[in-house]
């Protein structure tokens, strides 16, 4: 009985079907979690980048 359980456990441990999907879901969850935590900093960073690009475009166009 114990030997059968041990062999079943080894077979389960070596089987990797579906493991990629679980890893993908965990990575997406971590990225979403971090985005929620740092959403204000991310927004400020993007606004700074867009604002800088807008200023340079305005200077380049001479308006």
DSSP file (Angstrom, degrees, kcal/mol; ACC not computed):
  #  RESIDUE AA STRUCTURE BP1 BP2  ACC     N-H-->O    O-->H-N    N-H-->O    O-->H-N    TCO  KAPPA ALPHA  PHI   PSI    X-CA   Y-CA   Z-CA
    1    1 A X     >        0   0    0      0, 0.0     4,-2.2     0, 0.0     5,-0.2   0.000 360.0 360.0 360.0 -48.7    0.0    0.0    0.0
    2    2 A X  H  >  +     0   0    0      1,-0.2     4,-2.3     2,-0.2     5,-0.1   0.879 360.0  52.1 -65.0 -38.0    2.7    2.5    1.0
    3    3 A X  H  > S+     0   0    0      2,-0.2     4,-2.3     1,-0.2    -1,-0.2   0.887 108.8  50.8 -65.8 -38.4    4.8    1.6   -2.1
    4    4 A X  H  > S+     0   0    0      2,-0.2     4,-2.2     1,-0.2    -2,-0.2   0.910 111.1  47.6 -65.6 -42.9    1.8    2.2   -4.3
    5    5 A X  H  X S+     0   0    0     -4,-2.2     4,-2.4     2,-0.2    -2,-0.2   0.896 111.2  52.1 -64.7 -39.4    1.1    5.6   -2.8
    6    6 A X  H  X S+     0   0    0     -4,-2.3     4,-2.2     2,-0.2    -2,-0.2   0.910 110.7  46.5 -64.5 -42.6    4.8    6.5   -3.1
    7    7 A X  H  X S+     0   0    0     -4,-2.3     4,-2.2     2,-0.2    -1,-0.2   0.877 111.9  51.6 -68.8 -36.5    4.9    5.5   -6.8
    8    8 A X  H  X S+     0   0    0     -4,-2.2     4,-2.5     2,-0.2    -2,-0.2   0.911 110.2  49.5 -63.3 -42.0    1.6    7.5   -7.4
    9    9 A X  H  X S+     0   0    0     -4,-2.4     4,-2.6     2,-0.2    -2,-0.2   0.910 110.7  49.4 -64.3 -42.9    3.2   10.6   -5.7
   10   10 A X  H  X S+     0   0    0     -4,-2.2     4,-2.1     2,-0.2    -1,-0.2   0.913 112.0  48.5 -62.4 -42.9    6.3   10.3   -7.8
   11   11 A X  H  X S+     0   0    0     -4,-2.2     4,-1.4     1,-0.2    -2,-0.2   0.912 112.7  48.1 -64.5 -41.8    4.3   10.0  -11.0
   12   12 A X  H  < S+     0   0    0     -4,-2.5    -2,-0.2     1,-0.2    -1,-0.2   0.905 111.2  51.1 -62.9 -41.7    2.1   13.0  -10.0
   13   13 A X  H  < S+     0   0    0     -4,-2.6    -2,-0.2     1,-0.2    -1,-0.2   0.871 112.2  45.7 -66.5 -37.6    5.3   15.1   -9.1
   14   14 A X  H  < S+     0   0    0     -4,-2.1     2,-0.3    -5,-0.2    -1,-0.2   0.730  90.5  97.3 -78.7 -22.2    6.9   14.4  -12.5
   15   15 A X     <  +     0   0    0     -4,-1.4    -4,-0.0    -5,-0.2     0, 0.0  -0.527  47.5 178.9 -71.5 127.3    3.8   15.1  -14.5
   16   16 A X    >   +     0   0    0     -2,-0.3     3,-1.6     2,-0.0     4,-0.5   0.203  26.7 137.1-117.5  14.7    3.9   18.7  -15.8
   17   17 A X  T 3  S+     0   0    0      1,-0.3    -2,-0.0     2,-0.1     0, 0.0  -0.454  80.7   6.6 -64.9 128.5    0.7   18.9  -17.8
   18   18 A X  T 3> S+     0   0    0     -2,-0.2     4,-1.6     1,-0.0    -1,-0.3   0.380  93.1 116.2  83.3  -5.0   -1.0   22.2  -17.1
   19   19 A X  H <> S+     0   0    0     -3,-1.6     4,-2.3     1,-0.2     5,-0.2   0.870  71.6  57.7 -65.7 -35.3    1.9   23.6  -15.1
   20   20 A X  H  > S+     0   0    0     -4,-0.5     4,-2.2     1,-0.2    -1,-0.2   0.875 104.4  51.4 -61.9 -37.9    2.5   26.3  -17.6
   21   21 A X  H  > S+     0   0    0     -3,-0.2     4,-2.4     2,-0.2    -1,-0.2   0.902 109.3  49.7 -67.3 -41.6   -1.1   27.6  -17.2
   22   22 A X  H  X S+     0   0    0     -4,-1.6     4,-2.3     1,-0.2    -2,-0.2   0.928 111.9  48.5 -63.2 -44.4   -0.8   27.8  -13.5
   23   23 A X  H  X S+     0   0    0     -4,-2.3     4,-2.5     1,-0.2    -2,-0.2   0.907 110.7  51.5 -62.2 -41.0    2.5   29.7  -13.7
   24   24 A X  H  X S+     0   0    0     -4,-2.2     4,-2.4     1,-0.2    -1,-0.2   0.914 109.9  48.7 -62.6 -43.7    0.9   32.1  -16.3
   25   25 A X  H  X S+     0   0    0     -4,-2.4     4,-2.3     2,-0.2    -1,-0.2   0.898 111.5  49.9 -63.8 -40.9   -2.0   32.8  -14.0
   26   26 A X  H  X S+     0   0    0     -4,-2.3     4,-2.3     2,-0.2    -2,-0.2   0.915 111.0  49.0 -65.2 -42.6    0.3   33.5  -11.0
   27   27 A X  H  X S+     0   0    0     -4,-2.5     4,-2.4     2,-0.2    -2,-0.2   0.927 112.0  48.3 -63.0 -44.7    2.5   35.8  -13.0
   28   28 A X  H  X S+     0   0    0     -4,-2.4     4,-2.6     1,-0.2     5,-0.2   0.908 111.1  51.3 -62.0 -41.5   -0.6   37.8  -14.3
   29   29 A X  H  X S+     0   0    0     -4,-2.3     4,-2.4     1,-0.2    -1,-0.2   0.901 110.4  48.6 -63.2 -40.7   -2.0   38.0  -10.7
   30   30 A X  H  X S+     0   0    0     -4,-2.3     4,-2.6     2,-0.2    -2,-0.2   0.917 111.8  49.0 -65.6 -43.1    1.3   39.4   -9.4
   31   31 A X  H  X S+     0   0    0     -4,-2.4     4,-2.4     2,-0.2    -2,-0.2   0.924 113.1  46.9 -62.9 -44.4    1.5   42.0  -12.2
   32   32 A X  H  X S+     0   0    0     -4,-2.6     4,-2.2     2,-0.2    -1,-0.2   0.913 112.1  51.1 -63.3 -42.3   -2.0   43.1  -11.6
   33   33 A X  H  X S+     0   0    0     -4,-2.4     4,-2.0    -5,-0.2    -2,-0.2   0.925 112.1  46.0 -61.0 -46.1   -1.4   43.2   -7.8
   34   34 A X  H  X S+     0   0    0     -4,-2.6     4,-2.6     1,-0.2    -1,-0.2   0.887 110.7  53.3 -65.5 -38.7    1.7   45.4   -8.3
   35   35 A X  H  < S+     0   0    0     -4,-2.4    -1,-0.2     1,-0.2    -2,-0.2   0.884 109.2  49.5 -63.3 -37.7   -0.1   47.6  -10.8
   36   36 A X  H >< S+     0   0    0     -4,-2.2     3,-0.7     1,-0.2    -1,-0.2   0.895 113.0  46.7 -68.1 -39.1   -2.8   48.2   -8.2
   37   37 A X  H 3< S+     0   0    0     -4,-2.0     3,-0.3     1,-0.2    -2,-0.2   0.924 123.0  33.0 -68.0 -44.0   -0.3   49.0   -5.5
   38   38 A X  T 3X S+     0   0    0     -4,-2.6     4,-2.6     1,-0.2    -1,-0.2   0.035  79.9 120.6-103.3  26.3    1.8   51.4   -7.6
   39   39 A X  H <> S+     0   0    0     -3,-0.7     4,-2.4     1,-0.2    -1,-0.2   0.863  75.6  50.0 -62.8 -36.3   -1.0   52.9   -9.8
   40   40 A X  H  > S+     0   0    0     -3,-0.3     4,-2.5    -4,-0.2    -1,-0.2   0.925 112.9  45.7 -68.0 -43.1   -0.4   56.5   -8.7
   41   41 A X  H  > S+     0   0    0      2,-0.2     4,-2.3     1,-0.2    -2,-0.2   0.893 113.6  50.1 -65.7 -39.1    3.3   56.3   -9.3
   42   42 A X  H  X S+     0   0    0     -4,-2.6     4,-2.4     2,-0.2    -2,-0.2   0.918 111.2  49.1 -65.0 -43.1    2.7   54.6  -12.7
   43   43 A X  H  X S+     0   0    0     -4,-2.4     4,-2.6    -5,-0.2    -2,-0.2   0.922 111.8  48.4 -62.3 -45.0    0.2   57.3  -13.7
   44   44 A X  H  X S+     0   0    0     -4,-2.5     4,-2.2     1,-0.2    -1,-0.2   0.906 111.4  50.6 -61.5 -41.9    2.6   60.1  -12.6
   45   45 A X  H  X S+     0   0    0     -4,-2.3     4,-2.2     2,-0.2    -2,-0.2   0.920 112.1  46.1 -62.6 -45.7    5.4   58.5  -14.6
   46   46 A X  H  X S+     0   0    0     -4,-2.4     4,-2.7     1,-0.2     5,-0.2   0.903 111.7  51.5 -66.4 -41.0    3.3   58.1  -17.8
   47   47 A X  H  X S+     0   0    0     -4,-2.6     4,-2.7     1,-0.2    -1,-0.2   0.888 109.5  51.1 -62.8 -38.4    2.1   61.7  -17.5
   48   48 A X  H  X S+     0   0    0     -4,-2.2     4,-2.4     2,-0.2    -2,-0.2   0.923 111.7  46.7 -63.5 -44.6    5.6   62.9  -17.1
   49   49 A X  H  X S+     0   0    0     -4,-2.2     4,-2.2     2,-0.2    -2,-0.2   0.937 115.7  44.3 -63.6 -47.0    6.7   61.0  -20.2
   50   50 A X  H  X S+     0   0    0     -4,-2.7     4,-2.4     1,-0.2    -2,-0.2   0.897 113.1  51.9 -66.3 -40.0    3.7   62.2  -22.3
   51   51 A X  H  X S+     0   0    0     -4,-2.7     4,-2.3    -5,-0.2    -1,-0.2   0.906 110.2  48.6 -62.6 -41.9    4.1   65.8  -21.0
   52   52 A X  H  X S+     0   0    0     -4,-2.4     4,-2.3     2,-0.2    -2,-0.2   0.907 112.1  48.4 -64.7 -41.8    7.8   65.8  -22.0
   53   53 A X  H  X S+     0   0    0     -4,-2.2     4,-2.2     1,-0.2    -2,-0.2   0.887 111.2  51.0 -65.4 -38.3    7.1   64.5  -25.4
   54   54 A X  H  X S+     0   0    0     -4,-2.4     4,-2.3     2,-0.2    -2,-0.2   0.912 110.1  49.3 -65.8 -42.6    4.3   67.1  -25.9
   55   55 A X  H  X S+     0   0    0     -4,-2.3     4,-2.4     2,-0.2    -2,-0.2   0.922 112.4  47.2 -62.6 -44.7    6.7   69.9  -24.9
   56   56 A X  H  X S+     0   0    0     -4,-2.3     4,-2.3     1,-0.2    -1,-0.2   0.881 111.8  50.8 -65.9 -37.6    9.4   68.8  -27.3
   57   57 A X  H  X S+     0   0    0     -4,-2.2     4,-2.3     2,-0.2    -1,-0.2   0.907 110.1  50.0 -65.4 -40.9    6.8   68.4  -30.1
   58   58 A X  H  X>S+     0   0    0     -4,-2.3     5,-1.4     1,-0.2     4,-1.1   0.918 112.5  46.7 -63.6 -43.6    5.5   71.9  -29.4
   59   59 A X  H  <5S+     0   0    0     -4,-2.4    -2,-0.2     1,-0.2    -1,-0.2   0.893 112.5  50.7 -64.3 -39.8    9.1   73.3  -29.5
   60   60 A X  H  <5S+     0   0    0     -4,-2.3    -2,-0.2     1,-0.2    -1,-0.2   0.886 111.5  46.5 -66.7 -40.2    9.9   71.4  -32.7
   61   61 A X  H  <5S-     0   0    0     -4,-2.3    -1,-0.2    -5,-0.2    -2,-0.2   0.664 106.5-129.3 -78.5 -15.8    6.8   72.6  -34.5
   62   62 A X  T  <5       0   0    0     -4,-1.1    -3,-0.2    -3,-0.2    -4,-0.1   0.724 360.0 360.0  78.1  22.4    7.4   76.2  -33.4
   63   63 A X      <       0   0    0     -5,-1.4    -4,-0.1     0, 0.0    -5,-0.1   0.449 360.0 360.0 -94.5 360.0    4.0   76.8  -32.0
